[in-house]
Amino acid sequence: MLWLRSLGMVLVVGATTLMGIGFYLKEKYRLQDLKLLEQAMLQIQQQIAYMGSPLPEVFDCVGLQMGGQIGTVLQEIANQMQQHSQETAEEIWANVWLQQAQSTYFTNEDLDMMIQFGKLWGGWDKQKQQNNMTYFMKELQQKQKLLQKKLEKNGKMYCGIGVLGGLMLVVVLL
């Protein structure tokens, strides 16, 4: 009977510790997704500036180069744009990001920022698009810096709270 209680205590502490680690990893993966998005936007900006390719070709090419979930999203955007649907570039951008949101670590705030940025596709000339992309990348960099500071500050705390929460639960259950 004592070994069963001990096993229960270990399982409770282990589970809450894993939850704390999970919170930390979610933020870490979000930071990685933001960095990949910034890299993709830099490539898109360069292709628009120097090659003058249409948006569907740019998104498809960058999506292939990037790979991963960001690449998949960009390729889906390119596919839908190439289908010549009645949707605008802005609508396609927003719809695809919202559909693919579950497969990324972006928060609702991140998605809102991307959708706001997507409203600038299409009707603008190349110079305006370049300026908007530069502004968007600066926002991404700022988010990354804030998230990096948050992770450095709170990373160990997430794990510690998991352990302490588990120990507190064990004490309450005893």
C-alpha positions, 0 to 999 in steps of 0.5 A: 500500500505504501509503494502505491502511495509513493508511486502516486506521488512520483507520478503527480510530481512528474506530471506537473514537472512535464507541464512546466517543461511543456509551457517552456517548450511552447514559448521556445518553439514560438520563438523559432517560428517567429525567426523562421517567419522573419527569414521567409519574409526577408527572402520574399522581400529580396525576391520581390525587389530583385527578381520582380516575380509575381507573388504566387511564384515568390511564395512558392519558391520561398516556401520550397526553400524554407520547408517546415510549417512556414514553408507549407503555409507559403506554398498553400498561399501560392497554390490558392493565388495560382487558382485565380479564385475570386479572393484577393491576396489579402483574403487568401493570406488571412484564410490560409494563416487562420487554417494553418494556425493549429499547426504552428506555435503562433499566438493569436496576437502573432496571427493578428499581426500577420493578418494585418500585414497581409492587408497590405498585399496586392494594391500597392506598388513595389516600393510600398510593399518593400516598406511595409515588409521592412516594418513588419520584419522590425515588428517580428524582431521586436517580438523575438527580442521580447520573447527571448528576454521572457524565456531567459527570465521565466524559463527555469521558473516554468520548470520550478513551478511545475515541480513545486506545484506537484509537491504542493499537490502531493502534500494536499493529497496526503 
